[in-house]
Amino acid sequence: MLKKSIFALLIILIGSLLVSGIAVAAEGEVVTVKMSYNGPANIETNAVHEFAVNFKEFIEMGTNGRILINLFPDSQLGDEEQRMEQTMSDTSMINVASNAGMVSVYQEIYAATLPFMFKSFKAAHIFFDESDYWVKTKKEFREKTGVALLEAIEEGGFLAFTNNKKEIRSPADFKGLKFRGMDPGQVALYKSFGASGIPIPWTELYMAIQTGVVDGQMNPPTYIISGNLYEVQDYMTMANIQYSCQWLTVNAEWLESLSASDRHVIEQAAHAANIRNRISVEARVNERVKFIEDTGVKVYYPNDAEMNQFQEIGQPGYTEWVKEKIDQKYVDLALESSQKANSEATVNE
């Protein structure tokens, strides 16, 4: 039933874009906009590129070709901070930012990265579509930066723990292990479980595991495959650690300069492309997990009691680190909003 409703919404959104394209004749100057993001121009391995391709198609269809999108994958326009600065100053710039880009101008987004917040994809969708936290974040982000935050783009599902020492079924199993920490927040999470976290760049992770610098890491299955980490990891725990997403940002001055009809097209195109991404990403999670399992990696799904242990120990540890960055009220609002989202998702199952 849920999948049917998601498909129905996607059809409605695309239909709205088609109507917009028919209703507004192609007239006036054609506008070309740059769109930047991380990762290769490969739909199979980069969900953000898949989003960009669909977003471009929907906008150009909805505006009857009056707004054209030029795609710049692989961070061609600069690193995360540079691209965010460009989005703030360039009135023809759209940028998909990871957390690194967002926190360079708005650290309050850290509250959306608290571990073990969501029990399902549906709960995460509710949180990032309509929650009180999301409404407040979009408003404040725009006021502070002059950039509109439109969507949290699903890019890989939920993060999982992997390692090459032992099966992890509870926080106690982390004791004595060494994990790669993508950022200080991940290091704080590992520390709360009794493990050590070592900052290591993604490009050096495979070798670090292979040579024993670290025993494990956490990423969604898509990155475990793209980085060939299954070759050097023996165990994977599907613990729904964090919802993997990136952030669609648009220069607000440019957006406000458009007609109401064109602004509607861009907002609808963003949401339609994200719904399509959600369908695509989530449909392939089991396929990707099976691929990893077929290589010899032992996959474990924690039960409810074990998940509660992960949350009760790991979330406070990570939250203490986040509270050094942002006001407690953002953490409280994110947790309250995620609890409501989890409840609503359960009711609608």
QUIMO-V863306 format. One record per helix or strand of 2 or more residues. SS is the DSSP state (hx for helix, st for strand). FROM is the first residue (numbers start at 1). TO is the last residue. If there is no record, write none. Layout:
ss=[SS;SS]
from=[FROM;FROM]
to=[TO;TO]
This chain:
ss=[hx;st;hx;st;hx;st;hx;hx;hx;hx;st;st;hx;st;hx;st;hx;st;hx;hx;st;st;hx;hx;st;hx;hx]
from=[2;31;47;67;80;93;99;107;121;132;147;160;171;178;184;196;202;216;221;229;235;243;252;260;298;304;328]
to=[23;36;62;72;89;97;103;113;130;145;158;163;174;181;192;199;210;219;226;231;237;251;257;294;300;322;347]
